[in-house]
Amino acid sequence: MLNHTASRSYGSNSSVSDAAENLHRIRRDRDDMVHQSIFAGEHALAFVGVLLFSIVYFGRPEDWIPGAGMIPFAKIAGALATLGVLGDIARRSRFHFPKELLLLLLLFGQLCLALPFSTWKGGSFEIVINQFSKVVIITFVLVHATSTWARLRTLIFVHVLAVLAITLVSSFGAGHVETEGRLFGAVGGIFANPNDLALNLALVLPLCVVFLTVAQNTLVKTAWLAGLACIVYTVIATYSRSGFLSSLAAVGVSLWYFGIKQGRYALLVAVMLVATGLFAIAPGRFAARMHSIVDSSLDENGSFATRRDLLNRSVEAALKHPLVGGGPGQFAEVAGGWHVAHNSYTELAAEAGFPALLIFLLMLGYTFGLTGQLISGKSVDPEYRLAAAGLRASLVAFVIAAFFASYEYHFFPYLLLGYVSALRGFVIRERAQLQAEYGTATQPHVRCNSASNLLNAHEG
C-alpha cells in the first residue's frame, strides 16, 4: 500500500511530521480504492440505507415527485440500514460503542423511563418509540457504516446539496411569503417553517465553507461562494431571529478557523463582502425585527412576550417534575396551552426531567470536545481538521438555535454527533493501521490505547 520512500521514512528517530505524512498516504491510498466503489466493501448495505435516508430526509422527494408520497422511502432506507448493521453485528464477536453513542442511548433510556409518568401516554409513546427511536437507530448505523472518509464526505455533500437545492427553490421559485414578509420553504417537513428553514441553512453554512476551502477549481469555488450568498440571502428573507443569531455564530466560528487561523485572508474578505452586500440590501423590516432581539418594544406581534411566558412555564414544569418530567412531547398539555416551549433545553427538562437535560448537554459537550481534539491533533490529516472545524461551527449554530426552538427530538444534533463520531473513528483506525505497519517505531509518537492519545500525538 505504501511506497518504499514512505517505509524508509520511519526509522527510530522519525518525527511527528513523518508520521503524519505517512498517515496521509495511507488514507489517500485507501480513499483511492473506496472512490472506485463507495458502495462496496464492509458495511455496504448499511451505508446504502443511511445514504438513502439522508436523501429522503433532506431532499424530500414526496414534495417534488408526483406520487412519490405513496412510496415509503424513509421506511425502506431504515430497513436497509437496520438489516445491514444487524448482519455486521452477527458476523462479529464484539461491537464498539463510542461514548457519544452511549450518551445517546442513555437519553433514549431516560425518555423511555418517563413514558409511564406522562400526562398522555399515547402521545409520548408516539414521540419516543415511533419517532425518536428512528433517530437513535439511524445515528447508530451512520456511525457504524460510515467507515471511510469518502463515505462521510458523500453524506455531507448530499446533505449540503439537498439543502442548497431547497434554498434555491424557496428563494427564487416555489417558496411563499406571508403577510409579514417572511419567506417559507418550498417544501414541507423540516423546511416549511421560516425558523426551521433558517436553522437548516445555518447548519450547512460552515460545511459549504469547508467545500469552498478545499476546492481546487476556480469555477467550483465560485459555485460554492454563490451557494453561501444564497444561504445568507435566504436567512435574511426568513426574518428569523434565531436563524440570524445561529448563522452569525456559524459565520464567526468559520471565519476564525478557515480564515484567520489558516491565514486565508482572501476568503475572509470575500465572505465579509458578500455578507455586507446582502445585509445592505435587506429590507428595513428585517433590520427592525433583528433589533427587537435587544429591544422588545419593537416586537410588533408580541412574540417576545409570548415566548418569555412559555420559557417561564417550561422552567416551572421542570421544577414541578424534576426526575421524569410531564411526558415527552407533552409540554403543551402540562403548561396548559397549544405551544411548544421554543427552548430545547427547558422543554426537555419539563418533559423528561433534569436527567434528560443533563445527558443532552453532556452529549453536546462531548461532541464539541471531540471536534476540538480533531482540530488540534498534531498528526491529524489536514482535510479531517477542516471537516472537524466545519462541524464544530455547525454544532455552535445548533446550540444557539436550540435556545429559541424545540429541536430536542429532531435529527439535527444527532446527525452532527454521527458525523463527528465517524470522523473520529477514521483517525483511530488509521493510527492503528499505522502502528501495525511500522510496529514499535511509532510508539513514542502514536499510542493506540485511547482516543485522546490518538488525537493528540505529540513529539517525544
N, C-alpha and C positions, 0 to 999 in steps of 0.2 A: 504493500500500500504506500509506503513512504519510500522516497528515493534514497540513494546512498549518502548524498550530502546531508540529508536530514538525520540519517542514522549516525554519521560521524560527528555531528554537532553535539552529541550527548556524551561527553566524557565526564569524568568525575568532577571537573570544575565548571560544568555547564551553568549558565546564568538563567535567571527567570525569563529574560527576553528570548533565549534559545528555546526554552521550554514552550513559551507562548507561540513562537514561530512554528515549531513542530506540531503543536496542538492545532494551530490554524490549518496546517497542511492536512492533518488527519480529518478535520471537519470538512475541508474542501473536497478531499478525495471521496469521503462518504457522501457528501452532497451531490457530487457529480453522478454517482450511481443512483441516488434517490431521485434526482431530477429526471432520469430516464423513465422511471415509472414510480410516481409517488403513491400509487395505489397498490403497489406490490410490496412484498416483504412482510415483516411481523406486524400484527395489529391492523392489517389492511382493511378487513371488514368493519372493524370498529371505527377506523378513521373515515371510511366512506359514510358511515352513519352520522358521525359528527359533522362532516363537511356538508352533507345534505341538510342536516338540521340547521346549520348556520345559514345556508342559502334560503331555506324556508322561513326561518325566524326573521332575518333581516331583509330578504328580498320580497317576501310576502306575495308569492305567485298567485294566490287566490284573489288578490285585488287587481292583478294585471291581466290574467289569462281567463277568458270566459270558460266557465265550467270547472276551473281548477279547484274551486272550493269544495267540489264533490269528492275530490281525492284526498285522503288523509295523509298528506306528505309528512307532517310532523310525526305522526304515529309510525309511519314506515321508517323514517330516519331513526326514531328512538328504538324501534325493534332491531334494526340492523346494528346500531351501536351497542345495544344490550347483548344481543347474540354474539357479537364479535368479542366483547370483553369477557363474557361467560366462557366462551371457547378458550380464550387465552388463559383464564384462571384455571380451567380444567386441565390444561397442559402443564401447569407449573405447580410445584410443591409449596412455594412461598409467594406472597404478593406484598409489595411495598406500599405502605400508606404514608405519604409525607404529612408533616404536622398540619399543614394548611387544610388538607382533606379531612384529617381527624377533627379539626375545629368545625368544619362544615357539617360533619356527621353529628357532632355534639349539638350544634344548633338545631339540626333536624330532630334529634332526640328530645331536646327541650320543648320544641313545638309539639311533638307527639305527647309529651308529658302534660302539656297544657290543655290538650283536647278534652279530657273528661271534665274539666272545670269551666269549659266555655259556656257563655250565656246562650249560644246557639251552636250545638254540637255538629249539626249537619253542615252549617256554613263553614265552620272551622275545619271539618273533615275535608271539604272541597278544597280549601286553601292549602292544607298541609299534605294530604295524601294524593289528591288528584292534580295539584299544581306544583307545589314546592318540591315534591319528591322527584318530579321530572327534572327540575333544575339541579338537584343533587346528583342524579344519575348521569345527566349529560356532562356536568362538570367533572365527575369522576372519570367518565370514559374519555373526555377530552385530554385530561392529564395522562391517562394511560396510553391512549392511541397516538397522541402527537409526539412520537418518539424521535423525530428528526427536525432539524431546523427548516428544511424545505417544507415539511408539513405545517409547521407553525406559521411560517411565512405565508403559505397558501391560505390558511384560515384567516389570518389577519387581513390579507389582501382582499379576500371575498367579503369580509365584514366591512372594510372601509369602502370598497367599490359599491356594495349594495346601499350603504347609507348615502354615498355621494349621488347615486342614481336617484334615490328618493328625494334628495335635496334639490337636484336639478329640476325634477318634475314638479315638486311642490312650489319652487320659487318661480319657475318660468312656464309652468304647464297647468296641471290639474289641481294644484293647491288652491284653497279658497280663503277669502279674507272675511272676517266677521265685521260687524258694525263698528267695533272699536279699532279696527285696522290691523288686528293680529292675524298672522299667517298660520293656517292649519295645514297639516300634512296632506299629501295627495292620497295616501292610503291609510288604513286603519291600524288597529293594534298599538304598537309602541311608537307610532309616528303621528297619530291623529291629533293628539293634544299639543298645543304650541310649546308647553313646558317640556313634554316628553321628546318632542322633535328637537328642541334646543339641547337637551341633555345628550341625545344620541350624537349630535354634531360636536358637542364639547368633548365627548369621549374619543371620537375618531380624529379630532383635530391634531393631537400630538402624533398619532400614528401616520397621518399624512405628512407631517414634518419629517418623520423617520424615512419614509419613501422618497421624499424630496431630497433629503440629505445624501442618501446612498445612490440616487440616480446618476448615471454617467452621461446619458444623452441629453442634450440641451432641450430637445422637443419634449422629452419625458419630464424634465424638470419644470418646464413651462406649464405642462398639463397639471402637475401636482400643485404648482403655485396658483393656477386658476381654480383648482379644487378648493384650496384654502380660502381664496377670495370668496368663492360661492358659499362656503361654510359660514364665514363671518357675516356675509350679506344676509343669509337666511336666519341666523341667530338674531340679527337686528330686526328682521321682518316679523319674527315671532313676538317681539316686545316682551320676551320672557326675562324677568329679573333674575331668577335662579339660573337660567341658561346663560345670561350675560356674566354673572359672577363666576360660574364654573368655567366658562370659556376664557374669561380673563385669567383665572388661575392656571388653566391649561396652557395658555399662551405664555404666561410668565415663566412657568417651570420649563417649558420647551425652549424658550429663548435662552434661559440660563444654561441648560445642558447642551443644546445644539448650536447656540450662537456664541455666548460669552466664553464658556469653558472650553469649547473646541476652537475658538479663535476664528469662527466663521462670521465675520462682521458684515460681509456682503449679504448673507442670509438674514442677519439681524435687521439690517437696513431695509431689505426688500419686504420682509413681513411687516415691519413697522409702517412703511409707506403705504402698503396695501390696506392695513387696518385703519390708518389715519384717514385715507381717502374715503373708505366706506363709511366711517363714522361721520365724516364731514358732510356727506350727502344724506345722512339718515334723517328721517322726518323729525320735526320738532316734538311730536308726540312721544317718540322714542326717548328723547333726552329727558322729557318731563317724567316719564314713567320710571326711568332709571334713577332720577333724582329722588323719587318717592321712597327709595330704599333707605335714605337717611332723613327724609322729611315726610312723615306720614300725612301731613296736611295736603300734599299733592296727590294723594291716592284718591282718584275720582270715584271708583266703585266700592270703596270701603273694604277691599280685600285684606288690607293690612290689619285692620281691627278684627276682622273675622278670623284670620289665621292666628293672631295673638290669643284670641279666646280659645281656639282649638288647641293651641300649644299648652295653655294653662289646664285645659280639660285632660289632655293626654298625661300631663305630669300628675294631676290629681288621681287619675285612673291607675297609673303605675304605682303610686304610693298606697292606694287602696288595696291592690292585689299584687304585692311586690314579688311573690315567688313564681306564680304561674299566670298572672295577668287575667284578663277577662275573656280570653279566647282569641286565637289567631284569626285575623280578618274581622274582628267584631268590635273595633273601636267605636264605630258609629252607634252600635247598639249600647255599648257601655256609657258613652258620653251623651247619649240622648239626642241624636241628630242624624243627618244623612251625609256627613262629610268625613273624609279621612283626616288624619291629623296634620298632613302636609309637613311631616317631620319623621323621617325613617327611624330615628333613634328613640324618640319619646314614644312613638306609636308601637314600636317593637316591645318596649318595656311595658306599655299599657296592655298589650295583647298577649304577651308570653312571659312577662316577668323580667326582673332585672338580670337573672342569669342569662337569658337570651340576649339581652343588650350587651352584657359583658363578653359573651362568646363572639358576638358580631364584631365588637370593637377589637377584640384580640385577633380575630381573623383578618380584619382590615390592617391592623398594625403590623401583624406578622408578614403579610403580603408586601406591605410597604417596605419593611425591613429587608425582605429578600431582594427587592429591586435595588436597594442601596448596596447590598453585598455584591450583586452582579455588576453594578456600575463601577464600584471601587476595586473589584478584583483585579490584581495586577497582571494576571495572565489570562484573563477572560477575553475571548475574541472580540475585537472592536465592534463588529456588527451586532453581537449579542448585547454589548454595553449600550449601543444606540437603541436597540429594541427595549431594553430594560428602562432606559431613561424615558422613552415614549410611554411605556406602560405606567411608570411612576407618575407622569404628568396626567395621564388618564385617570389614575386612581385618585389623585388630588382633586380633579374635577368632580369625580363622583362623590367624594367625601363632602365637598361643599354643597353640591346639588341635593344631597340627602338631607340637609338641614331644612329644605324648603319643599320637599315632596316625599311621597311614600313609596320607596323602591325596595324595601327590605325583602319582599318576596319575588322581585323581578330578577331577571337573569344578569343584569348589568354588573354588579360587584363580583359575582361568582364566575362570570366569564373572564374578568380581569385576573381573578385568582387563578383560574385554569391556565391562562396564557403564561403568567409568571411562573407557576409551578412547573409547567412543561419546559420553559426556558431554563430554569434552574436544573432540571433533570438532564438537559444536554451537557451542561458544564460538569456535573458529577460523573456522567457516563464517559465523557471524553477524558477527564482526568484519570479515571480508572483504566481506560484504554491506553493512555499514555504511559501509565505506570507499568501496565502489562507488557508494553512494547520495550521499555527500557529498564525495567526492573528497579533495583535499589538506587540506580544512578539519579533517579528523580526524587528520591525520598527527602533530601533536605529542602526541596522546594515545593513539592506537591504531595500532600498527605491525603489519603483516601478514606480516612476514618470518620469524617464528619463533613456536613455541607459547609459549615463555617470555614474549616481549614481549606476546603477545595476552592472556595470562592475568594479567599484572601491569602493565597500563596504569596510568600514574600522571600526576598533574598536572605539566605542564611550565611 
